[in-house]
Amino acid sequence: MDTTITTATSNGVSPAATLQLHSIIPENPTIAMELPSFVSLKRQFLGNSAPGDFFLASCPSIALHATCSFFRKPANFSPDLELSISEVAALDICQKRAIFKRMGEEERQEIKRKCGGSWKLVLKFLLAGEFGYRREKSQALAGPGHSIAVTSKGVVYSFGSNGSGQLGHGTVEDTWQPQPIRSLNGIRIIQAALGADRTMLISDAGEVYAFGKDCFSDPGLEIQQTKVITTPQRVKSLTEIFVVQAAIGYHFTAILSREGRVYTLSWGKDEKLGHGTDLNCLLPQPLLGDLENVPVVQISAGFCYLLALAFHPTGMSVYSVGCGLGGKLGHGSTISEKQPRLIEEFSLLKMEPVMISAGAWHAAVVGRDGRVCTWGWGRYGCLGHGTEELEMAPKVVEGLKDVKAVHVAAGEYTTFVVSDDGQVYSFGYGEVNLGQGDVEENTLTPKLVSSLKETKERVVHVSLTKSVSFPWTGHTFAMTESGTLYAFGSGGRGQLGVKLGDNIMEREEPAKVIGIDLS
């Protein structure tokens, strides 16, 4: 969209010069900087009079991306008369983001300081978080035996295995039919995390609700007896933290605060926590070391390790902490890390990460340029490099060189990639959860999921099971731009949200999930 501003001569007579202003809307506005449309805002950028109409309000990207001296001048707008026009435009957009709205002035200034002292950088930080884990948007998550769907209005549906009450319906009965969690009426949920026999939900007020098993248990561990919670309960230990994301590993939970601070809770072992506590760590402990003063925009948990996507004024980077077996920490070795450590390979690849996904034993990243990197255990070809060899540092998937990726999801031994045109590619363990039909052989290089292409809908998000627990195996969800949800893989406990016939335990081809409005 172009905007024309006509200037007048000093005596009020035109024909004056006209200034063409071009709106800079990137191909992928979510990755670069999403710029929503605005109604007229009461702003006067120049002069000493009272605030009036902001003449660029209909297209704030003009002011935000402009580099000429006109836009670098102070806007002369209270309370900060020294802010430039582009800075005021960025602040206006920040104030429309849900998380920023709830911040006090001191908190806003602190996050501005951490982001490099600019409202434009704060806006990039906020948008990077929204993109990384679909904050404020609908989502469907495939857990180990059960599933959760969150609508854009904050309504939560659950279905599948329920032996520990992880569906939140007040019972321990399995169900294949998606049902809303009615005890959450009046609470808007914006994000969810699933683990074996447990679920965590996060509200728009930063509150965390959990249900299912209330602690991390494993045979042989001397810990308290596990309780079963069948309805969502507020997590008391997190009441002092405004949480925006949670990630559940096998024996630990990680949470991300709106300020970009990462905390972990776990039953033990330093290399799985990133801090110095011991068994039964039930209180959130902040990650120390290199991430102490660096804001994080996204976290992702594998079986025994954690990835963190961090924001810097010059770009984003990835840190890892935890168990290093198989090279899944990405540092070129199998050494475990007790503190978060920067993965340096991305700078050598000249790649800026914008999304991370920690699978159970391998990891994947999407770069701003659309490239995909994978590393870790390569069993069954889940890295997409044509072999089953492990990779101890991020390596570009050459089989996707002609694809511009916008989303990646890593499971146990399976990986999915979504391109900017909504096509889906998969590789790894050759069974029904690849969406490739009944494949007997493993897929060692990326292959188009033709069954999803046949739906003639643009896919925007994929979720698959990370940790497989007996007696079921993994399943996968693909959500389209219109909010239609497709499911395939194992469904013996109802986790697909699709009714299967007698003695049928899985679906090879994607089936539409009915009864959930994710538009």
Backbone torsions as a table, in degrees:
resi	resn	phi	psi	omega
1	MET	NA	135.3	177.5
2	ASP	-107.3	146.6	176.0
3	THR	-123.5	133.9	-179.8
4	THR	-111.0	127.6	175.6
5	ILE	-113.9	124.1	-179.6
6	THR	-99.6	125.3	179.1
7	THR	-96.6	148.5	-178.8
8	ALA	-107.9	158.3	174.9
9	THR	-77.1	169.6	-176.4
10	SER	-63.6	-26.8	179.0
11	ASN	-91.0	10.1	174.8
12	GLY	83.2	5.4	-177.1
13	VAL	-98.8	130.2	173.6
14	SER	-92.8	155.3	46.6
15	PRO	-101.4	100.6	-178.9
16	ALA	-94.5	179.8	178.6
17	ALA	-73.4	153.1	174.5
18	THR	-113.8	141.7	-178.2
19	LEU	-112.0	116.8	178.3
20	GLN	-87.5	122.8	178.4
21	LEU	-111.4	123.2	-175.5
22	HIS	-103.7	127.0	177.0
23	SER	-72.6	127.5	-178.8
24	ILE	-97.0	97.0	179.8
25	ILE	-109.5	110.9	-176.7
26	PRO	-67.6	161.8	179.4
27	GLU	-59.2	-42.0	177.7
28	ASN	-119.5	87.4	-172.2
29	PRO	-64.8	-23.1	-179.2
30	THR	-70.0	-42.0	-179.3
31	ILE	-71.6	-46.5	-175.4
32	ALA	-75.9	-71.0	176.1
33	MET	-168.1	103.5	-177.9
34	GLU	-71.5	132.5	-175.2
35	LEU	-126.6	99.0	-176.7
36	PRO	-72.2	159.0	176.4
37	SER	-75.4	148.5	-178.3
38	PHE	-124.4	148.3	166.0
39	VAL	-76.7	172.7	-177.8
40	SER	-59.1	127.4	179.6
41	LEU	-105.3	142.0	179.7
42	LYS	-81.5	91.6	-178.7
43	ARG	-141.1	137.4	170.7
44	GLN	-124.3	119.2	-173.1
45	PHE	-89.6	-25.7	-175.1
46	LEU	-128.2	146.8	178.2
47	GLY	95.6	176.1	-175.2
48	ASN	-108.6	4.0	-178.1
49	SER	-77.0	175.9	179.7
50	ALA	-65.3	156.4	-179.4
51	PRO	-56.4	137.3	177.6
52	GLY	-126.8	-157.3	-179.2
53	ASP	-73.3	135.5	176.1
54	PHE	-80.5	108.2	-171.4
55	PHE	-68.7	-15.2	177.9
56	LEU	-101.9	9.9	-173.6
57	ALA	-61.6	-29.7	-178.3
58	SER	-71.2	-16.0	179.6
59	CYS	-150.6	75.9	-173.7
60	PRO	-65.0	-15.3	179.0
61	SER	-63.2	-24.5	177.0
62	ILE	-59.1	-51.2	-179.7
63	ALA	-71.3	-35.8	-173.5
64	LEU	-68.1	-39.4	-175.1
65	HIS	-98.0	-5.3	-174.6
66	ALA	-67.3	145.4	-179.7
67	THR	-118.9	-6.9	-177.0
68	CYS	-71.0	161.5	-174.8
69	SER	-62.0	-30.0	179.7
70	PHE	-56.0	-44.0	-176.3
71	PHE	-81.3	-12.6	178.0
72	ARG	-88.8	-6.7	-180.0
73	LYS	-72.6	153.2	175.7
74	PRO	-57.1	138.8	-179.2
75	ALA	-78.8	-15.7	179.5
76	ASN	58.1	47.5	-178.1
77	PHE	-123.4	130.4	179.4
78	SER	-68.7	144.8	9.1
79	PRO	-89.7	-13.8	-177.8
80	ASP	-110.3	98.0	-174.1
81	LEU	-73.1	-12.6	-175.2
82	GLU	-93.3	-7.9	-179.8
83	LEU	-64.6	138.8	175.2
84	SER	-74.5	166.9	-179.7
85	ILE	-60.3	-43.2	-179.0
86	SER	-66.2	-34.1	177.7
87	GLU	-67.8	-39.6	177.8
88	VAL	-65.3	-38.9	177.5
89	ALA	-61.7	-43.1	178.9
90	ALA	-64.7	-42.2	179.3
91	LEU	-63.1	-39.9	177.1
92	ASP	-57.8	-43.6	-178.2
93	ILE	-70.6	-40.1	176.9
94	CYS	-55.5	-40.1	-176.4
95	GLN	-68.6	-10.8	175.9
96	LYS	-91.0	-10.6	-178.8
97	ARG	-82.9	138.0	-172.5
98	ALA	-58.6	-43.0	-177.1
99	ILE	-67.8	-42.5	-177.8
100	PHE	-64.6	-36.0	-179.2
101	LYS	-55.2	-37.7	-174.5
102	ARG	-85.3	-2.2	179.7
103	MET	-81.7	142.2	170.4
104	GLY	-78.8	171.3	-176.3
105	GLU	-62.9	-39.9	179.3
106	GLU	-63.7	-41.3	179.4
107	GLU	-65.8	-38.0	178.8
108	ARG	-64.4	-42.8	-179.7
109	GLN	-67.6	-34.2	179.5
110	GLU	-68.0	-42.8	179.1
111	ILE	-69.3	-31.1	175.0
112	LYS	-63.7	-42.5	178.5
113	ARG	-62.2	-45.3	-178.5
114	LYS	-64.8	-31.1	-177.5
115	CYS	-85.4	-2.6	176.3
116	GLY	113.0	10.9	172.9
117	GLY	83.1	20.6	-178.1
118	SER	-137.1	139.0	176.1
119	TRP	-69.3	-27.6	175.9
120	LYS	-65.4	-37.6	177.1
121	LEU	-71.2	-36.3	175.5
122	VAL	-61.4	-42.0	178.8
123	LEU	-61.9	-42.7	177.2
124	LYS	-61.4	-40.4	177.9
125	PHE	-60.7	-46.8	-178.9
126	LEU	-64.2	-44.3	-178.0
127	LEU	-69.5	-33.2	177.7
128	ALA	-63.8	-39.3	176.9
129	GLY	-66.8	-41.4	179.1
130	GLU	-62.6	-38.8	179.9
131	PHE	-71.7	-42.4	-172.8
132	GLY	-61.2	-39.7	-178.0
133	TYR	-134.4	30.5	172.7
134	ARG	54.5	40.7	177.6
135	ARG	-61.0	134.6	179.6
136	GLU	74.6	2.1	-179.8
137	LYS	-116.9	161.1	179.4
138	SER	-66.6	151.4	-178.6
139	GLN	-157.8	153.6	174.8
140	ALA	-130.8	130.4	-174.0
141	LEU	-119.8	133.0	179.2
142	ALA	-100.5	108.2	179.3
143	GLY	-97.1	-176.8	178.0
144	PRO	-74.0	83.7	177.1
145	GLY	98.0	-14.2	176.2
146	HIS	-139.4	165.3	-172.9
147	SER	-136.7	152.3	178.0
148	ILE	-132.3	136.0	172.6
149	ALA	-123.9	132.7	179.2
150	VAL	-118.1	122.8	179.9
151	THR	-82.4	166.5	179.4
152	SER	-66.3	-18.0	177.1
153	LYS	-88.9	-2.4	176.3
154	GLY	91.5	12.0	177.0
155	VAL	-86.3	138.6	-175.9
156	VAL	-112.1	129.8	173.3
157	TYR	-113.2	145.3	177.8
158	SER	-138.6	153.4	-179.6
159	PHE	-166.4	157.8	179.9
160	GLY	114.5	-150.1	-178.9
161	SER	-65.6	141.6	-173.5
162	ASN	-143.9	25.3	-175.5
163	GLY	-62.4	-21.7	178.7
164	SER	-113.1	13.6	-179.4
165	GLY	77.6	18.1	-174.2
166	GLN	-71.6	-3.7	174.8
167	LEU	-88.4	-16.7	174.5
168	GLY	78.2	17.2	-176.7
169	HIS	-94.7	4.4	-179.8
170	GLY	85.6	7.9	179.0
171	THR	-131.9	-179.8	173.3
172	VAL	-122.7	27.2	-179.6
173	GLU	-96.4	135.1	175.8
174	ASP	-68.0	154.5	173.3
175	THR	-151.4	137.9	177.3
176	TRP	-89.9	-19.1	-174.9
177	GLN	-89.1	122.5	179.4
178	PRO	-57.4	128.4	-179.2
179	GLN	-129.7	139.2	177.5
180	PRO	-70.9	146.4	175.5
181	ILE	-84.2	100.6	-169.0
182	ARG	-71.2	-25.0	180.0
183	SER	-69.2	-8.8	179.2
184	LEU	-94.7	6.5	179.2
185	ASN	-53.6	129.2	-178.3
186	GLY	92.4	-6.9	178.4
187	ILE	-113.3	123.3	-179.3
188	ARG	-91.4	115.3	179.8
189	ILE	-93.5	136.0	-178.4
190	ILE	-118.4	-10.8	-176.2
191	GLN	-157.7	151.7	-178.9
192	ALA	-140.4	157.3	174.2
193	ALA	-141.1	139.0	-176.3
194	LEU	-123.3	140.1	173.0
195	GLY	-134.9	-176.7	178.4
196	ALA	-64.6	113.1	175.7
197	ASP	67.7	22.4	178.9
198	ARG	-152.7	155.3	179.8
199	THR	-139.3	142.3	173.5
200	MET	-126.3	137.2	178.7
201	LEU	-125.4	146.0	-178.6
202	ILE	-123.2	130.6	-178.7
203	SER	-90.5	169.4	178.5
204	ASP	-69.2	-11.7	176.0
205	ALA	-93.7	8.2	178.1
206	GLY	80.1	12.9	-179.7
207	GLU	-88.4	146.5	-178.7
208	VAL	-113.5	129.7	176.9
209	TYR	-118.3	138.9	-178.1
210	ALA	-135.2	152.4	176.4
211	PHE	-158.0	163.1	-170.9
212	GLY	104.1	-146.7	175.1
213	LYS	-66.4	134.5	-173.8
214	ASP	-93.0	1.8	174.5
215	CYS	-152.5	168.7	-178.4
216	PHE	-89.9	119.7	-175.8
217	SER	-125.6	154.5	179.3
218	ASP	-155.6	141.7	-179.8
219	PRO	-54.0	133.8	177.5
220	GLY	93.0	-12.4	179.1
221	LEU	-83.8	135.0	179.3
222	GLU	-89.4	82.4	178.3
223	ILE	-130.7	171.7	-176.5
224	GLN	-61.5	158.0	179.5
225	GLN	-65.7	135.9	-177.8
226	THR	-73.5	132.7	174.7
227	LYS	-98.2	160.1	177.1
228	VAL	-115.9	125.1	179.9
229	ILE	-114.4	119.4	-171.5
230	THR	-100.8	-4.5	175.2
231	THR	-132.9	152.0	-178.1
232	PRO	-57.3	129.9	177.6
233	GLN	-125.9	139.0	178.9
234	ARG	-64.7	133.4	178.1
235	VAL	-81.8	107.1	-173.0
236	LYS	-64.7	-34.8	-176.5
237	SER	-69.1	-10.5	-177.9
238	LEU	-110.0	11.2	-175.3
239	THR	-66.4	-22.6	-178.8
240	GLU	-90.6	1.4	-178.0
241	ILE	-118.9	130.4	174.4
242	PHE	-84.2	102.8	-172.8
243	VAL	-92.4	138.7	177.5
244	VAL	-118.9	-16.2	177.6
245	GLN	-154.4	150.0	173.9
246	ALA	-132.5	151.3	176.6
247	ALA	-140.7	133.0	-175.3
248	ILE	-113.4	121.0	172.1
249	GLY	-94.4	-166.0	-176.9
250	TYR	-72.4	-39.8	-179.0
251	HIS	-127.6	20.3	-179.3
252	PHE	-154.2	160.6	173.1
253	THR	-125.7	140.0	174.2
254	ALA	-119.8	142.9	176.6
255	ILE	-129.2	153.3	179.7
256	LEU	-120.6	128.1	178.4
257	SER	-86.1	163.8	-178.9
258	ARG	-66.1	-21.3	177.5
259	GLU	-81.4	-4.3	179.3
260	GLY	91.5	18.5	178.9
261	ARG	-94.9	139.2	-179.9
262	VAL	-104.6	132.7	176.1
263	TYR	-124.2	152.0	176.2
264	THR	-131.4	152.3	172.4
265	LEU	-130.0	141.3	-175.3
266	SER	-164.2	169.1	172.8
267	TRP	-88.5	-4.7	172.0
268	GLY	151.6	-170.6	-179.9
269	LYS	63.9	118.1	-174.5
270	ASP	-53.8	-42.1	-173.1
271	GLU	-69.2	-10.4	177.3
272	LYS	-99.2	-4.3	-174.9
273	LEU	-114.3	-41.4	-172.8
274	GLY	84.0	12.3	173.1
275	HIS	-147.8	177.5	-166.9
276	GLY	-96.7	31.3	-179.8
277	THR	-93.1	171.7	-175.8
278	ASP	-113.2	-154.2	-177.9
279	LEU	-57.3	153.0	176.2
280	ASN	56.6	46.9	176.1
281	CYS	-81.1	95.6	-175.5
282	LEU	-95.3	-9.7	179.4
283	LEU	-100.9	143.2	-179.5
284	PRO	-65.0	132.0	178.4
285	GLN	-119.4	129.0	-179.2
286	PRO	-69.8	143.4	173.5
287	LEU	-68.1	132.1	-178.9
288	LEU	-99.8	-170.7	176.9
289	GLY	80.8	-141.3	-170.4
290	ASP	-65.0	-21.7	-177.8
291	LEU	-92.0	3.0	-173.7
292	GLU	-58.2	-40.1	-175.7
293	ASN	-120.3	20.7	179.0
294	VAL	-115.0	121.5	-179.7
295	PRO	-70.0	137.3	-179.5
296	VAL	-106.0	141.0	-178.0
297	VAL	-106.6	-19.2	-179.5
298	GLN	-156.0	143.9	173.1
299	ILE	-125.6	154.2	177.7
300	SER	-149.2	129.8	-175.0
301	ALA	-107.2	133.6	170.7
302	GLY	-98.7	-162.9	-178.2
303	PHE	-59.6	-47.1	-176.0
304	CYS	-142.4	29.6	179.4
305	TYR	-152.4	166.1	-176.6
306	LEU	-135.4	137.1	171.8
307	LEU	-108.7	145.9	177.4
308	ALA	-133.9	126.4	175.4
309	LEU	-92.7	114.8	-172.4
310	ALA	-106.5	148.8	-178.4
311	PHE	-101.5	129.9	172.1
312	HIS	-126.0	151.5	177.4
313	PRO	-54.9	-27.8	-178.4
314	THR	-92.5	-3.5	-178.2
315	GLY	145.0	-174.9	-177.4
316	MET	-110.2	155.6	-178.7
317	SER	-144.6	168.8	-176.0
318	VAL	-118.9	134.4	174.5
319	TYR	-116.9	151.4	177.9
320	SER	-136.5	153.7	178.8
321	VAL	-152.9	146.1	177.1
322	GLY	127.2	-150.2	-177.3
323	CYS	-76.5	131.3	-175.2
324	GLY	-101.1	4.5	-179.3
325	LEU	-56.6	136.9	-179.5
326	GLY	80.4	1.1	179.3
327	GLY	75.8	18.0	-172.6
328	LYS	-73.5	-7.8	174.6
329	LEU	-82.3	-14.3	172.4
330	GLY	81.6	17.7	-176.0
331	HIS	-102.2	10.0	179.0
332	GLY	85.1	10.9	179.3
333	SER	-149.2	178.6	177.3
334	THR	-106.9	16.8	-178.5
335	ILE	-75.8	136.7	176.0
336	SER	-76.5	154.0	-178.9
337	GLU	-121.5	127.4	178.5
338	LYS	-85.8	-18.6	178.2
339	GLN	-126.6	150.8	177.6
340	PRO	-57.0	136.8	-178.1
341	ARG	-131.8	136.7	-179.8
342	LEU	-66.0	132.6	172.0
343	ILE	-84.2	109.8	-170.8
344	GLU	-82.7	-15.3	-173.8
345	GLU	-61.0	-30.2	-176.6
346	PHE	-64.2	-34.6	177.6
347	SER	-68.8	-34.2	177.1
348	LEU	-68.6	-31.7	178.1
349	LEU	-83.7	-2.7	-175.4
350	LYS	52.8	50.8	-175.9
351	MET	-130.2	130.3	175.7
352	GLU	-101.5	114.3	-179.8
353	PRO	-68.7	142.5	175.9
354	VAL	-126.5	-9.8	177.5
355	MET	-153.8	138.4	179.6
356	ILE	-121.5	152.8	174.1
357	SER	-147.2	116.1	177.6
358	ALA	-95.8	111.0	172.4
359	GLY	-79.1	-178.4	-179.5
360	ALA	-59.0	-46.1	-174.2
361	TRP	-127.5	-3.1	178.9
362	HIS	-142.0	165.2	-175.3
363	ALA	-133.2	159.3	-179.9
364	ALA	-144.2	151.5	-179.2
365	VAL	-140.7	143.0	171.3
366	VAL	-104.4	134.0	177.6
367	GLY	-94.4	161.7	179.2
368	ARG	-59.9	-27.5	179.9
369	ASP	-86.0	2.2	177.3
370	GLY	92.0	-1.7	175.8
371	ARG	-74.5	156.6	177.8
372	VAL	-121.7	133.6	174.3
373	CYS	-116.9	144.4	173.8
374	THR	-134.9	157.5	177.0
375	TRP	-163.5	167.8	-178.9
376	GLY	108.7	-156.2	177.8
377	TRP	-61.0	134.0	-178.6
378	GLY	-106.4	18.0	-176.0
379	ARG	-56.0	139.4	179.4
380	TYR	64.6	9.6	178.4
381	GLY	82.2	20.6	-174.4
382	CYS	-67.9	-10.4	176.9
383	LEU	-88.7	-16.3	176.6
384	GLY	78.5	15.3	-176.8
385	HIS	-96.0	7.5	177.1
386	GLY	90.3	-1.0	178.7
387	THR	-135.6	179.7	173.7
388	GLU	-110.1	17.2	179.6
389	GLU	-75.9	150.3	176.2
390	LEU	-78.7	155.3	174.8
391	GLU	-125.5	125.4	-175.2
392	MET	-92.7	0.0	176.2
393	ALA	-145.5	154.1	-179.9
394	PRO	-53.7	134.7	179.6
395	LYS	-133.7	132.8	-179.0
396	VAL	-66.2	134.6	177.5
397	VAL	-80.9	103.1	-175.5
398	GLU	-66.7	-26.6	179.6
399	GLY	-67.3	-7.3	177.9
400	LEU	-113.8	19.5	-174.4
401	LYS	-63.7	-24.5	179.0
402	ASP	-98.6	11.8	-178.0
403	VAL	-116.8	134.2	172.6
404	LYS	-98.8	105.3	-175.8
405	ALA	-82.0	146.8	175.1
406	VAL	-126.1	-9.3	-177.6
407	HIS	-155.0	143.8	176.5
408	VAL	-140.9	146.4	178.4
409	ALA	-140.1	122.8	179.4
410	ALA	-107.0	133.4	179.5
411	GLY	-108.0	-138.2	178.4
412	GLU	-77.4	-63.7	174.1
413	TYR	-129.8	38.0	-176.7
414	THR	-141.9	147.2	178.4
415	THR	-136.7	139.4	175.1
416	PHE	-121.6	143.5	177.6
417	VAL	-130.7	134.7	176.5
418	VAL	-110.5	130.8	-179.2
419	SER	-89.8	169.8	-177.8
420	ASP	-68.0	-16.4	176.6
421	ASP	-98.8	12.7	173.8
422	GLY	84.2	9.6	176.8
423	GLN	-85.1	153.2	-176.7
424	VAL	-120.2	135.1	177.2
425	TYR	-122.1	146.5	178.7
426	SER	-139.8	157.6	176.5
427	PHE	-160.0	154.4	-179.1
428	GLY	125.9	-142.6	-172.7
429	TYR	-58.9	122.7	-169.4
430	GLY	-85.0	62.3	172.1
431	GLU	-128.9	-162.9	-167.3
432	VAL	-66.3	-21.7	-176.6
433	ASN	-78.8	4.4	172.6
434	LEU	-85.3	-17.6	-176.4
435	GLY	77.1	11.1	-177.8
436	GLN	-97.3	13.7	-174.4
437	GLY	87.0	-164.4	-179.5
438	ASP	-82.2	84.0	-175.7
439	VAL	-94.5	122.3	-179.4
440	GLU	-83.1	-32.2	-178.8
441	GLU	-95.8	154.6	177.2
442	ASN	-75.1	152.3	179.4
443	THR	-101.0	108.4	-172.1
444	LEU	-87.3	-17.2	178.4
445	THR	-131.9	157.7	-176.4
446	PRO	-56.5	136.3	179.5
447	LYS	-134.8	135.0	179.7
448	LEU	-62.7	133.2	176.4
449	VAL	-83.2	90.9	-172.5
450	SER	-65.1	-29.5	-178.8
451	SER	-65.1	-30.5	176.2
452	LEU	-80.0	-31.9	177.0
453	LYS	-64.6	-34.1	-178.6
454	GLU	-67.8	-18.3	177.3
455	THR	-71.4	-14.7	-180.0
456	LYS	58.6	31.5	175.7
457	GLU	-123.1	147.5	-178.7
458	ARG	-83.8	117.3	179.6
459	VAL	-81.0	137.9	-179.6
460	VAL	-118.6	-17.9	-175.1
461	HIS	-153.9	140.6	176.4
462	VAL	-129.8	139.3	174.5
463	SER	-133.7	137.6	178.9
464	LEU	-140.6	160.7	-177.6
465	THR	-65.1	130.9	179.0
466	LYS	-92.1	-38.1	-174.1
467	SER	-123.1	116.5	-176.0
468	VAL	-93.0	129.7	-180.0
469	SER	-120.7	133.9	177.2
470	PHE	-59.9	141.7	10.8
471	PRO	-100.4	17.7	179.8
472	TRP	-113.1	162.6	173.9
473	THR	-114.7	-169.0	-168.9
474	GLY	-78.2	162.4	173.5
475	HIS	-139.5	167.2	-172.5
476	THR	-137.7	143.4	172.6
477	PHE	-117.0	141.6	171.2
478	ALA	-127.4	123.3	-178.5
479	MET	-109.7	135.0	-177.4
480	THR	-94.7	172.3	-178.3
481	GLU	-61.8	-30.9	-179.6
482	SER	-81.4	-5.5	-178.7
483	GLY	93.5	6.7	176.0
484	THR	-75.0	136.4	-177.2
485	LEU	-112.6	128.2	176.5
486	TYR	-114.7	143.3	-177.6
487	ALA	-132.1	145.4	174.4
488	PHE	-156.4	165.3	-175.1
489	GLY	109.4	-153.8	-177.5
490	SER	-77.6	138.6	-177.9
491	GLY	-140.9	24.1	-175.8
492	GLY	-64.1	-18.7	178.3
493	ARG	-110.0	11.8	178.3
494	GLY	88.5	8.6	-172.5
495	GLN	-72.2	-10.4	177.7
496	LEU	-81.5	-20.1	-174.6
497	GLY	74.7	18.0	-178.4
498	VAL	-129.2	133.8	179.4
499	LYS	-75.1	123.6	179.8
500	LEU	-99.7	156.2	178.8
501	GLY	-72.4	173.1	179.1
502	ASP	-58.7	134.4	177.4
503	ASN	63.4	14.9	175.3
504	ILE	-102.2	126.9	-173.6
505	MET	-113.1	-5.0	-175.3
506	GLU	-157.6	165.1	175.3
507	ARG	-125.9	129.7	177.7
508	GLU	-82.9	-35.5	-177.8
509	GLU	-104.0	146.7	179.8
510	PRO	-59.7	136.2	176.4
511	ALA	-119.8	143.1	-178.9
512	LYS	-74.4	131.1	177.3
513	VAL	-87.3	123.4	-175.9
514	ILE	-100.3	146.3	171.6
515	GLY	101.5	5.5	177.8
516	ILE	-128.1	127.1	177.1
517	ASP	-98.3	102.2	-179.4
518	LEU	-104.5	15.8	-178.5
519	SER	-70.4	NA	NA
